Amino acid sequence: MEIKIKIREDIGVIILKGKLMGLPHTDILNIEVKGLMKKNINKIVLDLHDVDWINSSGIGAIMRSFISVKNVVGDLRLARISNKVAEVLDLTQLIKIFKPYDTLEDAISSLR
């Protein structure tokens, strides 16, 4: 798993690439989200375009990130969800919670 962070004004963009399937990657995602929140960046977009696969640990990491951001009255959006990730989110009904967006720009605009 590869993770890149970009900051657009007051919005953090976390770009994920590879498989989000367990330790250490799930912990790294949560550490990055908390790192952004320590910088008072409480609006976050997870770009999942290049995530090949996700399992229950990956879903749990996204849920923990979502809850952490909501607890500081922030918001988290998912952008450019790959087909495999969309299948898992549909299956678990979590697609209804996460507010997914087709483009990164749409997700960012929704947080402004």
N, C-alpha and C positions, 0 to 999 in steps of 0.2 A: 504494500500500500504506500502510495506517495501522497503527501499532503502539502499543498501550497496555500499561503494566506495572502490575500490582497485586501487593502482597505480602500473603500470608495466613500469619501467624506466621512460620515459617521456609521457606515455599514461595513461589516466584516464579511468577506467572501472566502469561504473555505472550499478549495478545489481538491476533490478526492479522485485518485486514480488507482485502479487495481481491484483487489478483493477486500471487502470489509467484513471479516469473518472471525475476529477474535483478537486475543492479546498478541502483540502489544498495540496493534492498530486501533482497537476500540478505545483503549486508554489514551492514546495519543490524540484522538479526535476530541475527547472530553477535556484534555489538558489544553488544547488549542482554543476551544470554546471558552473555557474559564480564563485563559490568558487574554482573550479579547475583552471579556467582561471586566477584568482588572483594569483595562485601559478605557473603561466606560463606553465600550462598544457593545451595545445590548441589542442591536439589530443585526442578524446574521443570516447569510444565505449559504446553504450547502449545495455546491455544484456537483451533481452525481452523474454527469455525462459519461465519464470514463470509468465508472465502477462496474466491473465485470460481473460481480456476484456479491450477494449479501446474505448472511444467515441470521439466526436469532440473536447472536452476540452483536452483530452490526446494527440490527434493528434496535436492540437495547441501548447501544451507544447513541444512536440518533434520538431515541426517547429521552435518555438522560440529558443530552444536550438541550433538547426542546424544553424540558422541565426546568433546567438550570436557568435558561434564558427567561422563561415565563416568570420564574420566582423573583427576578429583578425587574419585572414589568417591561421586559423586552419582547422580541418576537423572532422567530426562526422560520425561514422558508426553504423549500427544496426547489432546485432548478435543474432543468435538463436531465430528468430521471431516465436512466437507461431502461431498456425493455425488461431486462432481468429483474432490476430493482422494482420496477412498476408492478411486475407480476407478484412479487413478494408482498409489496404494500397493499395491493388489491386483495390478495388472499387473506391477509391479516386485518383487513378493513382500516388500516392506519392511513390509507390514502386520504380518508375523510378528515383526518386531524391535521395533516401537515401542510395543506395549501400548496400543492405543487404548481410550478410554472414551467411553460415550455421553453422560455428563454431566460438567460441570466438577467438581461435588462428588464424584463417584465417583473422578475422577482425583486430586483433592486428597487424599481419604481414603486412596487406595492408597499415598500417599507418607508417611503418618504412621506 
